């Protein structure tokens, strides 16, 4: 920002215009959603901040939007408004809400029991589908990607006998404690904002910038890193793509150091059939995916090479009696396995990915065009079916650069403006996803709503009306 309030600019948008637009959009939201307002008021009794999970307050609405139902690429709220959904449960519903094959499989399993602590007939089929789709030969199932990452990192430590992991600054791997480290003035620090953290996480984790191969090599040379855990593309700190050759060098350096490599594809499963790993021929020792893997039914998977599996099995044989700290009671439950089988076999298909990719490319081209048309210094990044417009004129290379592009006040105004035109995108930065159910009409609606919102923010005389 610069100058006084009338001249101050945020991300290329005058602050005064931005705040006037946000105020107008809040009024539109309130006038159009009285039933959500009543439910929000009623929910203050019994919930922290009036919501069943605290991050539901991260949305930019004056009060929460209550959903009546979702199907395919659409959501309908309790006031009867329909939305083209490009958030898709922050990836959990990336293959569409209430996907018919998953609904059918889950419904059938419901009559046979949800959980038994024993395998079902689906287990043998799912194991083969995981091998065929993602390439790694040996698998386990968890409830969330956070759990899967946590378990996989424990296995990496057990197999290598080393104490530490390495993450990239700006990474996201769910709620795994040792991943909550960052770089501040070149030094590792616990991430700010964590509640109740009583351990110095930098004693357990090293952190370097994404795409910084010399820093990575130096950290690995110490010889205490059991595992490098990374997304193939950073996706929760804006979108940071790997430099050409980065992943080849990451694999070479980790192998030379005797360090395992874990690829977390929970977000990058958008990249194509088999995820970024299969599309780009990566060779991880461990692989994790959650959220969308079972069509939104809480499920995650973690795969490993034969060598890691043998090391894990040996560690299990050698350990003393007691809890292994790997696995939870509901992990690999019958409902998860049924949904996982249906989603892998009938939904996560090459044909569906081709459709998602084509529509996402069309959207990215249109959004880049509209950003340029109003003269904003932004660009659009894409990884398969995942798209994001970023408040920077050039691509980002690391987490520090990504953090500098976060402008929450501007993001929130954009998101609310889109919502009032019947378009939902993720509450975190400016991420959008395309599902197999996303239609040309959905895409057109997103493009038109974005163009209108950008014109308004740049002071071009148009008006966003309540849907």
C-alpha positions as CSV (number, residue, x, y, z in Angstrom):
1,X,0.0,0.0,0.0
2,X,1.1,3.6,-0.5
3,X,-0.1,7.1,0.2
4,X,-3.3,8.1,2.0
5,X,-6.4,5.9,2.0
6,X,-7.8,7.5,-1.2
7,X,-4.7,6.6,-3.1
8,X,-3.5,3.5,-1.4
9,X,-3.4,0.4,-3.6
10,X,-3.6,-3.3,-2.7
11,X,-2.6,-5.8,-5.5
12,X,-3.3,-3.2,-8.2
13,X,-6.7,-2.2,-6.7
14,X,-7.4,1.1,-5.0
15,X,-8.1,0.4,-1.3
16,X,-11.0,2.8,-1.1
17,X,-12.7,1.1,-4.1
18,X,-12.0,-2.3,-2.6
19,X,-13.6,-1.5,0.7
20,X,-16.6,0.1,-0.8
21,X,-17.1,-3.0,-3.0
22,X,-16.7,-5.3,0.0
23,X,-19.3,-3.3,2.0
24,X,-21.8,-3.4,-0.9
25,X,-21.3,-7.2,-1.3
26,X,-21.8,-7.8,2.4
27,X,-25.1,-6.0,2.2
28,X,-26.2,-8.0,-0.8
29,X,-25.2,-11.3,1.0
30,X,-27.2,-10.4,4.1
31,X,-30.3,-9.4,2.2
32,X,-30.4,-12.6,0.1
33,X,-29.8,-15.2,2.9
34,X,-32.1,-14.8,5.9
35,X,-32.4,-18.6,6.5
36,X,-28.6,-18.9,6.8
37,X,-28.6,-15.9,9.1
38,X,-31.2,-17.6,11.4
39,X,-29.3,-20.9,11.4
40,X,-26.0,-19.0,12.2
41,X,-27.7,-17.3,15.1
42,X,-29.1,-20.7,16.4
43,X,-25.7,-22.4,16.0
44,X,-24.0,-20.0,18.4
45,X,-25.2,-22.3,21.1
46,X,-23.2,-25.4,21.2
47,X,-20.3,-24.7,18.7
48,X,-17.1,-22.8,19.0
49,X,-17.6,-19.6,17.1
50,X,-21.0,-21.0,15.9
51,X,-19.5,-23.7,13.6
52,X,-18.7,-27.4,14.0
53,X,-15.1,-26.8,12.8
54,X,-13.3,-23.5,13.5
55,X,-11.9,-23.1,10.0
56,X,-15.4,-22.7,8.7
57,X,-15.2,-19.1,9.8
58,X,-12.3,-18.5,7.3
59,X,-14.9,-17.9,4.6
60,X,-15.4,-14.2,3.8
61,X,-19.1,-14.1,4.5
62,X,-20.7,-12.0,7.2
63,X,-22.0,-15.3,8.6
64,X,-21.7,-18.9,7.4
65,X,-23.4,-20.1,4.3
66,X,-25.5,-23.2,5.2
67,X,-25.7,-25.8,2.5
68,X,-28.9,-27.8,1.9
69,X,-27.4,-30.2,-0.7
70,X,-24.8,-30.7,-3.3
71,X,-24.8,-32.8,-6.5
72,X,-22.2,-32.9,-9.3
73,X,-20.7,-29.5,-9.7
74,X,-23.5,-27.6,-7.9
75,X,-24.4,-26.6,-4.4
76,X,-27.7,-25.3,-3.1
77,X,-27.9,-23.3,0.1
78,X,-30.8,-23.3,2.6
79,X,-32.1,-20.0,1.0
80,X,-32.5,-21.8,-2.3
81,X,-29.6,-20.2,-4.1
82,X,-27.6,-22.5,-6.5
83,X,-23.9,-22.2,-6.9
84,X,-21.4,-23.4,-9.5
85,X,-18.9,-24.9,-7.1
86,X,-15.2,-24.5,-8.0
87,X,-14.1,-25.0,-4.4
88,X,-15.4,-28.6,-4.3
89,X,-14.8,-29.1,-0.6
90,X,-11.2,-27.8,-1.0
91,X,-10.5,-30.9,-3.1
92,X,-12.5,-33.4,-1.1
93,X,-15.3,-33.3,-3.7
94,X,-12.9,-32.9,-6.7
95,X,-14.7,-35.7,-8.6
96,X,-18.1,-34.1,-7.9
97,X,-20.6,-34.0,-5.1
98,X,-22.6,-37.3,-4.5
99,X,-20.9,-39.0,-7.4
100,X,-23.4,-41.8,-8.4
101,X,-20.9,-44.7,-8.4
102,X,-19.6,-43.7,-4.9
103,X,-23.2,-43.1,-3.6
104,X,-24.3,-46.6,-4.9
105,X,-21.3,-48.3,-3.3
106,X,-21.6,-46.5,0.0
107,X,-25.3,-47.1,0.2
108,X,-24.9,-50.8,-0.5
109,X,-22.2,-51.1,2.2
110,X,-24.3,-49.2,4.7
111,X,-26.7,-52.1,4.9
112,X,-23.8,-54.5,5.6
113,X,-22.1,-52.4,8.3
114,X,-19.8,-49.4,8.3
115,X,-16.8,-50.8,10.2
116,X,-15.6,-54.2,11.4
117,X,-11.8,-53.9,12.1
118,X,-11.5,-56.7,9.5
119,X,-11.0,-56.6,5.7
120,X,-14.0,-56.9,3.3
121,X,-14.2,-58.4,-0.2
122,X,-13.3,-54.9,-1.5
123,X,-9.9,-55.0,0.1
124,X,-8.3,-57.3,-2.4
125,X,-9.7,-55.3,-5.4
126,X,-8.7,-52.0,-4.0
127,X,-5.1,-53.1,-3.4
128,X,-4.8,-54.1,-7.1
129,X,-6.5,-50.8,-8.2
130,X,-4.0,-48.7,-6.2
131,X,-1.1,-50.6,-7.7
132,X,-2.4,-50.2,-11.2
133,X,-3.3,-46.5,-10.9
134,X,-0.4,-45.1,-8.9
135,X,2.4,-47.6,-9.5
136,X,3.7,-48.3,-6.0
137,X,3.3,-52.0,-5.0
138,X,2.3,-51.9,-1.3
139,X,-0.5,-49.9,0.3
140,X,-2.2,-49.0,3.6
141,X,-5.4,-47.0,4.3
142,X,-6.0,-44.2,6.7
143,X,-8.9,-41.8,7.4
144,X,-7.2,-38.5,6.4
145,X,-4.1,-37.4,4.6
146,X,-2.8,-36.0,7.8
147,X,-2.9,-39.5,9.3
148,X,-1.4,-41.0,6.2
149,X,1.5,-38.6,6.2
150,X,2.0,-39.0,9.9
151,X,2.2,-42.8,9.6
152,X,4.4,-42.7,6.5
153,X,6.9,-40.4,8.2
154,X,7.0,-42.8,11.3
155,X,7.8,-45.7,8.9
156,X,10.5,-43.6,7.2
157,X,12.1,-43.0,10.6
158,X,11.8,-46.6,11.6
159,X,13.3,-47.9,8.3
160,X,16.2,-45.4,8.1
161,X,17.0,-45.1,11.8
162,X,17.2,-41.3,11.3
163,X,15.4,-38.7,13.5
164,X,14.5,-35.8,11.2
165,X,12.4,-34.9,8.2
166,X,12.8,-32.1,5.7
167,X,10.0,-29.9,4.3
168,X,9.9,-27.1,1.9
169,X,9.0,-23.6,3.1
170,X,5.3,-22.9,2.4
171,X,4.4,-26.6,2.3
172,X,1.1,-28.1,3.4
173,X,0.7,-31.7,4.7
174,X,-2.3,-31.4,6.9
175,X,-1.8,-31.4,10.7
176,X,1.5,-33.2,10.9
177,X,3.2,-31.4,13.7
178,X,6.8,-31.4,12.4
179,X,5.7,-30.0,9.0
180,X,4.7,-26.7,10.7
181,X,8.1,-25.1,10.3
182,X,9.0,-22.2,8.2
183,X,12.0,-20.0,7.2
184,X,12.4,-16.6,8.8
185,X,15.4,-14.5,7.8
186,X,17.0,-17.7,6.6
187,X,16.5,-19.6,9.8
188,X,14.0,-22.4,10.7
189,X,11.2,-21.4,13.1
190,X,7.9,-22.9,14.3
191,X,5.1,-21.5,12.2
192,X,3.3,-18.6,13.9
193,X,-0.4,-19.1,14.8
194,X,-0.2,-22.7,16.0
195,X,-2.3,-23.3,19.1
196,X,-0.9,-25.2,22.1
197,X,2.5,-26.1,20.5
198,X,4.9,-26.9,23.3
199,X,7.8,-28.5,21.3
200,X,10.4,-26.8,19.2
201,X,9.6,-28.4,15.9
202,X,12.9,-27.4,14.3
203,X,14.5,-30.0,16.4
204,X,12.6,-32.6,14.3
205,X,12.4,-30.9,10.9
206,X,14.7,-29.1,8.6
207,X,13.2,-26.6,6.1
208,X,14.5,-25.1,2.9
209,X,13.0,-23.2,0.0
210,X,11.3,-25.1,-2.8
211,X,13.4,-25.1,-6.0
212,X,16.6,-24.4,-3.9
213,X,18.7,-27.4,-4.8
214,X,22.0,-26.1,-3.1
215,X,20.1,-25.6,0.2
216,X,18.5,-29.0,-0.2
217,X,21.9,-30.7,-0.9
218,X,23.5,-29.0,2.2
219,X,20.7,-30.1,4.5
220,X,20.8,-33.7,3.3
221,X,24.6,-33.8,3.6
222,X,24.3,-33.7,7.4
223,X,23.0,-37.3,7.3
224,X,20.2,-37.1,9.8
225,X,17.2,-36.7,7.4
226,X,15.0,-39.8,7.2
227,X,12.6,-38.4,4.7
228,X,11.9,-35.4,2.4
229,X,8.1,-34.8,2.3
230,X,6.8,-32.6,-0.5
231,X,3.9,-31.8,-2.7
232,X,5.1,-32.0,-6.3
233,X,3.7,-28.5,-6.7
234,X,3.2,-26.3,-3.7
235,X,-0.5,-25.6,-3.6
236,X,-1.5,-24.1,-0.2
237,X,0.7,-21.0,-0.4
238,X,-0.5,-19.9,-3.8
239,X,0.8,-22.2,-6.5
240,X,4.5,-22.7,-6.9
241,X,5.6,-24.9,-9.8
242,X,8.9,-26.8,-9.8
243,X,11.7,-25.5,-11.9
244,X,12.6,-27.7,-14.9
245,X,14.7,-30.6,-13.6
246,X,13.9,-29.9,-10.0
247,X,12.2,-33.3,-9.3
248,X,15.0,-35.2,-11.1
249,X,17.6,-33.6,-8.8
250,X,15.4,-34.0,-5.7
251,X,15.3,-37.7,-6.4
252,X,19.0,-38.0,-7.2
253,X,20.0,-36.1,-4.1
254,X,17.8,-38.0,-1.7
255,X,19.0,-41.3,-3.0
256,X,22.6,-40.2,-2.7
257,X,22.0,-39.2,0.9
258,X,20.1,-42.4,1.9
259,X,17.0,-40.3,2.5
260,X,13.5,-41.5,1.6
261,X,11.2,-39.3,-0.6
262,X,7.5,-38.9,0.2
263,X,5.3,-37.3,-2.4
264,X,2.0,-36.0,-1.0
265,X,-0.5,-35.8,-3.8
266,X,-3.6,-34.8,-1.8
267,X,-3.9,-31.6,-3.8
268,X,-1.9,-32.5,-6.9
269,X,-4.1,-35.5,-7.7
270,X,-5.7,-32.9,-9.9
271,X,-2.7,-33.2,-12.3
272,X,-4.0,-36.1,-14.3
273,X,-4.6,-39.9,-14.1
274,X,-2.3,-41.3,-11.5
275,X,-1.5,-37.9,-10.1
276,X,1.5,-35.7,-10.8
277,X,3.7,-38.7,-10.0
278,X,2.4,-40.8,-12.8
279,X,2.0,-37.9,-15.3
280,X,5.6,-36.8,-14.8
281,X,7.3,-40.1,-14.1
282,X,8.4,-39.4,-10.5
283,X,9.8,-42.2,-8.4
284,X,8.9,-41.7,-4.7
285,X,9.6,-44.2,-1.9
286,X,6.3,-43.2,-0.2
287,X,3.2,-41.7,-1.7
288,X,0.1,-40.2,0.0
289,X,-3.3,-39.0,-1.1
290,X,-6.4,-38.1,0.9
291,X,-9.5,-35.9,0.5
292,X,-10.8,-36.8,-3.0
293,X,-9.4,-40.4,-3.2
294,X,-12.7,-42.0,-2.1
295,X,-15.0,-39.4,-3.6
296,X,-15.2,-37.4,-0.4
297,X,-15.8,-40.3,2.0
298,X,-13.1,-39.7,4.7
299,X,-10.3,-41.9,3.4
300,X,-6.6,-41.6,2.6
301,X,-4.0,-44.0,1.2
302,X,-0.3,-44.3,1.5
303,X,1.8,-46.4,-0.7
304,X,5.4,-47.6,-0.6
305,X,8.1,-49.4,-2.5
306,X,8.9,-53.1,-1.9
307,X,12.1,-52.0,-0.1
308,X,10.3,-49.7,2.3
309,X,7.6,-52.3,2.9
310,X,10.2,-54.9,3.8
311,X,11.8,-52.4,6.2
312,X,8.5,-51.6,7.7
313,X,7.6,-55.3,8.2
314,X,11.0,-55.9,9.8
315,X,10.5,-53.0,12.1
316,X,7.1,-54.4,13.2
317,X,8.7,-57.8,13.9
318,X,11.5,-56.2,15.9
319,X,9.6,-53.7,18.0
320,X,8.9,-54.4,21.7
321,X,5.3,-54.9,22.8
322,X,3.1,-51.8,22.8
323,X,1.3,-49.4,20.5
324,X,3.0,-48.8,17.2
325,X,1.4,-45.4,16.9
326,X,0.4,-46.3,13.4
327,X,-3.2,-46.7,12.6
328,X,-6.6,-45.6,14.1
329,X,-9.6,-47.7,14.9
330,X,-11.7,-46.5,12.0
331,X,-8.9,-46.6,9.4
332,X,-9.6,-48.9,6.4
333,X,-13.2,-49.3,7.5
334,X,-15.7,-51.1,5.3
335,X,-17.4,-47.9,4.1
336,X,-14.0,-46.3,3.1
337,X,-13.0,-49.4,1.1
338,X,-16.3,-49.6,-0.7
339,X,-16.2,-45.9,-1.7
340,X,-12.5,-46.2,-2.6
341,X,-13.1,-49.1,-4.9
342,X,-16.0,-47.3,-6.7
343,X,-14.0,-44.0,-7.1
344,X,-10.8,-45.6,-8.4
345,X,-12.6,-47.9,-10.7
346,X,-15.4,-45.8,-12.1
347,X,-14.7,-42.1,-11.4
348,X,-10.9,-41.5,-11.5
349,X,-10.7,-42.5,-15.1
350,X,-8.5,-41.3,-17.9
351,X,-11.6,-40.1,-19.8
352,X,-12.7,-38.0,-16.8
353,X,-9.3,-36.5,-16.3
354,X,-9.1,-35.6,-20.0
355,X,-12.4,-33.7,-19.7
356,X,-11.3,-31.9,-16.5
357,X,-8.0,-30.9,-18.1
358,X,-9.6,-29.5,-21.3
359,X,-12.1,-27.4,-19.3
360,X,-9.4,-26.2,-16.9
361,X,-7.2,-25.1,-19.8
362,X,-10.1,-23.2,-21.3
363,X,-10.8,-21.5,-17.9
364,X,-7.2,-20.6,-17.3
365,X,-6.9,-19.0,-20.8
366,X,-10.1,-17.0,-20.2
367,X,-9.1,-15.8,-16.7
368,X,-5.7,-14.7,-17.9
369,X,-7.4,-12.7,-20.7
370,X,-9.8,-11.0,-18.2
371,X,-7.0,-10.2,-15.8
372,X,-5.0,-8.6,-18.6
373,X,-8.0,-6.7,-19.9
374,X,-8.4,-4.7,-16.8
375,X,-4.7,-4.1,-16.4
376,X,-4.0,-6.0,-13.2
377,X,-0.5,-7.2,-12.5
378,X,-1.5,-10.8,-11.9
379,X,-1.2,-14.2,-13.6
380,X,-3.1,-17.5,-13.7
381,X,-1.3,-20.8,-12.8
382,X,-2.6,-24.3,-13.5
383,X,-1.8,-27.8,-12.5
384,X,-4.2,-30.1,-14.4
385,X,-7.7,-29.4,-13.1
386,X,-6.5,-26.9,-10.4
387,X,-6.4,-23.2,-11.3
388,X,-5.4,-20.1,-9.4
389,X,-5.0,-16.5,-10.1
390,X,-2.1,-15.1,-8.3
391,X,-1.3,-11.5,-7.2
392,X,2.0,-11.4,-9.0
393,X,2.9,-10.7,-12.6
394,X,5.4,-13.6,-12.8
395,X,5.3,-17.2,-11.6
396,X,6.4,-17.9,-8.1
397,X,9.5,-20.0,-7.2
398,X,9.2,-20.6,-3.5
399,X,7.2,-20.2,-0.3
400,X,8.6,-16.9,0.6
401,X,7.6,-15.4,-2.7
402,X,4.2,-17.0,-2.4
403,X,3.6,-15.6,1.1
404,X,4.3,-12.1,-0.2
405,X,1.4,-12.5,-2.7
406,X,-1.2,-13.2,-0.1
407,X,-3.5,-10.2,0.3
408,X,-6.4,-11.4,2.4
409,X,-8.5,-8.3,2.2
410,X,-8.4,-8.4,-1.6
411,X,-9.0,-12.1,-1.7
412,X,-12.1,-11.9,0.5
413,X,-13.7,-9.1,-1.5
414,X,-13.2,-11.1,-4.7
415,X,-14.6,-14.3,-3.2
416,X,-17.7,-12.5,-1.8
417,X,-18.3,-10.8,-5.2
418,X,-18.2,-14.2,-6.9
419,X,-20.4,-15.8,-4.3
420,X,-23.1,-13.2,-4.9
421,X,-23.1,-14.1,-8.5
422,X,-23.5,-17.8,-7.8
423,X,-19.9,-18.9,-8.0
424,X,-18.0,-20.5,-5.1
425,X,-14.2,-20.8,-5.0
426,X,-12.0,-21.9,-2.1
427,X,-11.7,-19.5,0.9
428,X,-7.9,-19.9,0.9
429,X,-6.2,-17.6,-1.7
430,X,-7.8,-17.9,-5.2
431,X,-7.9,-21.6,-5.9
432,X,-10.5,-23.2,-8.3
433,X,-11.0,-26.8,-9.2
434,X,-12.7,-28.4,-12.2
435,X,-14.6,-31.7,-11.7
436,X,-15.9,-34.3,-14.2
437,X,-19.3,-32.8,-13.6
438,X,-18.3,-29.2,-14.3
439,X,-20.2,-28.0,-17.4
440,X,-19.6,-25.4,-20.0
441,X,-22.3,-23.4,-18.3
442,X,-20.5,-23.6,-15.0
443,X,-17.3,-22.4,-16.7
444,X,-19.0,-19.6,-18.4
445,X,-20.6,-18.5,-15.2
446,X,-17.2,-18.4,-13.4
447,X,-15.6,-16.4,-16.2
448,X,-18.4,-13.9,-16.4
449,X,-18.5,-13.5,-12.6
450,X,-14.8,-13.0,-12.4
451,X,-14.7,-10.5,-15.2
452,X,-17.5,-8.5,-13.6
453,X,-15.9,-8.5,-10.2
454,X,-12.5,-7.4,-11.6
455,X,-14.2,-4.6,-13.6
456,X,-15.9,-3.4,-10.4
457,X,-12.7,-3.5,-8.4
458,X,-10.9,-1.5,-11.1
459,X,-13.6,1.1,-11.0
460,X,-15.2,0.3,-14.4
461,X,-18.8,1.1,-14.0
462,X,-20.7,-2.1,-13.7
463,X,-22.8,-3.5,-10.9
464,X,-22.9,-7.0,-9.3
465,X,-26.5,-7.9,-8.4
466,X,-27.7,-10.5,-6.0
467,X,-28.4,-13.8,-7.7
